[in-house]
Amino acid sequence: MDLTRARGPNRFLNVTMTSENASSTATDTANVIAEAQALIHRGEMEQAGQLLVQARDVPATRLAAHNLIEAQFPLLSYGQWMGCPCEISEADDIYKFFAAHPSSLNPIRDYLADGWRTMSELVLLLEEVNHPLLRTQSVLEFASGHGRFTRHLVKALGAQRVVASDVVADSVEFARQAFGVEGFVSAAVPEDVQWQRQHDLVFVLSLFSHLPASTWSRWLRRIYDMVAPGGVLVFTTHGDEAVRKQNVTLDENGYFFTPSSESNAIDGQEYGTTFTSEAFVRARIAEHLPGARLLKLAPRQFWHHQDAYVVEKP
């Protein structure tokens, strides 16, 4: 039996988004979700479940229906088979990227699966450098966003071993509420980050691929400060493969920046899109992280185009 589908007539034909009916669609969306909530309140759970499963297949009601299903209908939920909290914030820019991408026929599934792919990529990388993830007692996920990966990290380690941080306060609060992790809000200026604890693993996925030259090295130093002695920093960059795919020309230092990205929450001058050569990154590590040991450079380790650097603190 396919529990992700429900029988019954499709009641959402008038909820398809077009430029002509955008305002009425917003009203229809609210009405559908309100109707489902009213059914739940009256205890009519079968009817509410059928309504929400159908609504989850319609772009205009997809995310609201999904989150209500995750909260009220475990047998119909993604959380049931993924084994982790699967609520998605409506402010999540990465989810919005999937929802708007023409290749994504099921953006909820694709978003959740992408977080799981990151987990597998990180596990394999840490095994190679003899710092197994499952033996790690304390992990800081820096620039964690709204938890695309955090939920899978919590499943593997438990919330008590995970700290999430992001410059967007709403994303940190969402991680606290949805996943039970400790979290702290970062800052626009690296030196303003108020966090003194150190962690066995600090994982920074796709931050250094967005930083301007004015803060790139400063963030490297500040984040490295949060690595415990004997621990590792894992961060990613847009390296040679990304440069080739995007046909980017690096400057004489091996660096390129443009003030635009997928984020709607952070100014482009602070968080754009950055490309760097291997020589640039190695030089910054040598210059700003005295005594650090580069354990591994893994080209195209994440998403098939971001390079990963694993740096161990003595």
MOJO-V765364 format. One record per helix or strand of 2 or more residues. SS is the DSSP state (@ for helix, = for strand). FROM is the first residue (numbers start at 1). TO is the last residue. Records with the same first field share a line. If there is no record, write none. Layout:
SS: FROM-TO ; FROM-TO
This chain:
@: 13-15 ; 22-41 ; 45-55 ; 62-72 ; 74-76 ; 78-82 ; 93-100 ; 107-128 ; 133-135 ; 150-157 ; 159-161 ; 169-179 ; 190-192 ; 213-224 ; 240-246 ; 278-288
=: 139-142 ; 162-166 ; 182-185 ; 199-204 ; 227-238 ; 255-258 ; 273-276 ; 293-302 ; 306-312
